[in-house]
Amino acid sequence: MKILYGIQGTGNGHVSRATQIIDRLKNRGSEVDVMFSGCNEDKAYDASIIKAPGFYKGFTFSVKNGRIRLFNTLKHLSPGQFLKDVTRFDARDYDLVITDFEPVSAWIARKINRPCIGIGHQYAFLHDIPMDRSNPLSKWIIQYFAPADIAIGMHWHHFDRPIVPPVIPSGITPSETVDESLILVYLPFESRDQIRDLLLPFKGFRFAVYAQNRGEEPAEEGHIQWHPFSKALFYKDLAQCAGVISNAGFELPSEALSLGKKILVKPLKGQFEQISNAMALTLLNLGVTMSSLDKHCVEKWLSQTSTIKRKYPDVADHIAEWVMAGNFTSTARLVKKTWQEAA
């Protein structure tokens, strides 16, 4: 089976999840070509699994100081380039298109009338689950940004809907020892000055902050350690830390839950998915949320311990098995099997 796999390049969660699924598909004999959009060509990815990807402009949003800048986002949209990318891409040799909420591949599938499977957290919002309902435009975007014939949503709970558990990277393993003073911080949409101001008062802790640009040298300011993103070091700190402070994406909280780490999230203002994720974390009692970078909230959270740990099965392998079986009419068996194995 020859598959075109589209990955939304915003953040690292889409890449992490898709890489696991692509690896399992290739192990089962599939030929998988990958396209990225919404990111630059220096995007970090596992070159041993994803080989010679294509990069396309697609669509992304502009962010400053933890808030989406709507005007700048609209200003930098390039619908003409998007249409060119869709119409010029020769996809006739592909049997199937899979999109991790990536629009170019999804609309290519429609152009050539190939089956398209949407796999990712965003597709969970096609169902009646806890979500921010204050902006009707957000639901429209979820439906039409990267449309799929069959959608496999992911979430921390199934909510009695056709949703599977998160995909956890195979390289994430618990550490034999936990450093109760170490806190991992990943706030890519917040300014460095705001992060520093938030963490400075808590000198009894060490904060590993992943916020620097790639290629910059690590820096240390007392109890705050600044790191450029490094997959190996990031997962080492994640395994050893006592807790995680992050924006309210989906993959990092999922990884933290699988390791039993306490979670404090600050959703990106104006971002439907992150606001909805924060709502779900609170509803499911899986983490703590703050609407702004609040020192009082951090102080209270640091004094708490976590007793929550989630065991997730190899969801990527189950999805690959389901894809290779070729029966795309129903996800019921896939959903049932993955949640039966989850604890």
N, C-alpha and C positions, 0 to 999 in steps of 0.2 A: 504494500500500500504506500503510495506517495502522498505526503501530507504537507501542506503549507500552513505554518504555525505563526500567527501574528502575536507579538508581545507589546503591550503598552509600556513605554520606557520611563514613565513618570515614577519616581521612587524606585525602591529595590524589591518590593514585594511581588510584583508581577513577574519579574525575571526569576526570582527564587522559586516561585511556585511552578512556572512553566518549565524551567530547567529540569525539575524532578520528573515531570510528566514526559517531557521529550526523551529523557534518558531511558525511561521504562518503555516507551514506544519503540525506540531504536533497538533496545534489547530484544524486542519481539519481532524484529525484522523490518520495521517500517523505515522508509526513507523520509527524513524530515528536513525541510528547508525553512529557515526562520527569517522573519522580517520584524524590525523594530520601528516604532514611530513615537513621536513625542519626546525624543531625547537626542543628544549629540552622538557622534560616532565613537566617542571615547567611553561610551557606556560600559560599565564593568559587567562581564558575563563569563561563564565557564567555557573557555575555548575548546576544552576537551570534549564537550557535549554539543555546544552550539558552534558550528563551523561556518565561516564565510557568510555571516548574516547580511541582509540588506537593510539600509536605513532610509526611512521616509519621514517627511515632516509631520504628517498627521495633525493632531490637535493636542494642545496642552494648555495649562493655565499659568498665569503670572502671579507670583506670591511675593509679598514683602511683609516682614515683621509679623508672621503668623496669620496673615489675612490674604484672601484672594483679591487681586486687583482686577475688577471686572472690566474697566475701560482698557487697560493694557492687554488683558486677555483677548478682548474683541479686536483690538488694534492689530494684534499679531496673527490673527487667523488668516489662513491662506486657502480659501475654498477652491480657487482656481488650480493651485498646485495639487490639492487633494484629488480633484477630478482627473487631472493629468495622470497622477500616480495610479489611480484605479483603472483608467481606461487603457493605459499603455502597458500594464503588467500582463505578461503572457502566462496565464495559469492553466492552459489547456491540458497539460500533462498531469495535473493533480487530481487525485481521486477524492480528496477531502480537504476542507479548510477548518482549522481550529483557531479560535481567537481568544486571547486572554484580555478581553475588553479593548482590543486594538481595532480601530475603525477601517484602516485601508484593506486589511485582509478580509474583514467581514463584508465589505461592499464589493470586493473582487469576487467573492463567492456568489453574491447575488448577480453580478454581471455575467458570470459564466454558468450560472445555474448549477453550482456544485453544493452538496450538503455542507452546512456550516454548523459546527458545534461551538458554543460559547462556554468557556470554563473559567470561573473566577468568582471572587467575592461579590462583585457588583451585580451579578446575575441573580443573587439571592433577593435583591430588592424588586425583582419582578413579581414577587409574592407578597402576601399580606403578613409582614413581619414588623417588629419595632423599627420605626424609621422617622426621620424628620419630615413632616408633611407641610412645612411652612412655605415651601417654594414648589408649586406645581411644575415649573420648568425642569426641576431636577428629575422628576419621574419620567418626563418626556425624554430627557437625555439618556436615562438608563435604558429606555425602550429602543431608541433609534440611533444612538452613538455607534454601537457595534452590534447590530442585530444578528441573531443566530436562529437557525431552524430548531435546534435543541439547545437548551441552556442548562448548565449544571452550576447552580449557585453553591457557595460555601459559607458556612457560618459556625459560630461556637455552639449553636443549638439548632435543631431541625425545625422547631416551631410547627411541627406537623405539616411540613411542606416538603417538596422534592429538593432538598438541600443536603449536601454532604459535609462532613467535617473538614477542617483545614488540611492543607498539604504541609507537612513538616519536613524540612530538609533532612536527608539521611545523615548528614555530618553533625547534627546537633545531638550531643549526648550529655547527660548530667555529669557534673564534676564530683569527685569523691569528697571534696571539701568545699564549703561555701564561706566566702569572706563576707561577714555580716556588715562590714564597713564599706564595701564596694557597691556602688550604684552605677548602672549603665544608663547613659543619657543619649537619646537620639531624637533631636528636635531640628530636623533639617530646614523647617520653614520659619524658624525663629532666628533673630539676629544674635550674633555672638555676645554683644554687650548685654542683651536681655538675659541670656542664659547665665552669663557670669554673675550678673546682679542677683539672679534667683538663687544661685548655689553658694555664693560667698559666705553667708552666715553660718553654714553647717560644717564647721571645721572638724567635727568628729567623724566625718565620712570622707571617703575618696570617690570622686566622680569621674568616670571614664566617659568623656564627651566626644562623640563622633560627629564633628561639625565642620572640619576643615576641608578645603578643596584637595582633590587628589594631587599628589606630588609635593604638598607642603610637608614640612618636617613636624613631628610631634612636638608639643610644647607643654610645659608644666607651670601652673600658677598656684603654688601651694598645694591645696588639696583637690584642685581641678586639673585634670589631665586632658589635653586636647589632642585628638587623633584624626588623621585623614582616614577615610573608610578603607578598612582592610578586612576582608571576609574572615580570614583565619583568626586575627586578633579580636575582632568583634564577637565571634562565636565563643572564643575562649573566655572573654569577659562576661558574656551572657551566661555561660555555664557556671562561672564562679561567683557572680554577683548575688546580692540579696534581693535586688529589685530593679525595676526598669521604669524610667521616666521617658515618655515618648509622645509624639503626636498620636492621634487616634486612627492610625492605619489599621490594617488587618493582620498582616503577616507577623510583624514583631510581637504584638500581644499574643498571637496564637503560639509562637515559639516560646514565649515566656510562660504561658500557661502549661505547655507540655513539660516544662522544667520545674514547675511549682514556684515561680518567681512572683512576688507581689508587683502590681502594675499601677502606675499613675499616668493618666493620659490627659493631654490638652488638645482638643480637636482644633483643626484649622478652621478659622472663622470663615463662614460662607461656603464651606465644603460639605455638601449633602452627605457623602459617605462617612466622613469622619464624625460629624455630629450624630449620625445614626449609630455608628459604632460605639460612641460614648454612651448613648442611651441604652444600648444592648448590654454593655459591660455593667452598667449600674443595675439594670433590670435583673440580670442573671447573677448579680452579686459576685462578679469575677474580678472587678477592679475598681479603682477610684478615679473620678474625673474632676478636672478643674477647667473652668471656662476661660481663665487667663493664667499667666505665670504667677501663681499665688504662693508667696513664701509661707503663709500660715497653713495652707493646705499641704505643702511639702513637709513642713515640720510635723504635722499630725500624722501624715502617711509614713514618715521615716520611723516613727515610734511603734508602728504596727508590724506584726508578723503575718506571713501568709500561710494558710493551711489548705489552699486550693491548688490542685494539680489535676491536669486532664491528660489521659492517655488516648492518643489518636492512632489509628491503624495506618498502614501504608496506603493512603488514599490515592497517591499518584499511581501506584501499581494497579489498584482496583480500576481506576479510570482507564489506564492503558489496556487492561484486559477487556473492559467493556467496549472501548473503541475498536479494538482488533476483532471482536466478535461480529461487528458490522450491523448489529440490530439497534438502530438509532431511534426507534419508535417509542421507547419507554426507558426511563431512568429508575423505575421503581425498585428493581432488584439491586441495582448499584447502591441506591440510597439506603435500603434496608440492611444490606450486608455491611456497609461501612459503619453505621451507627450501632449495629450489634457488636462489632469489634471494639468500639470506643468505650472508654470507661471514665 
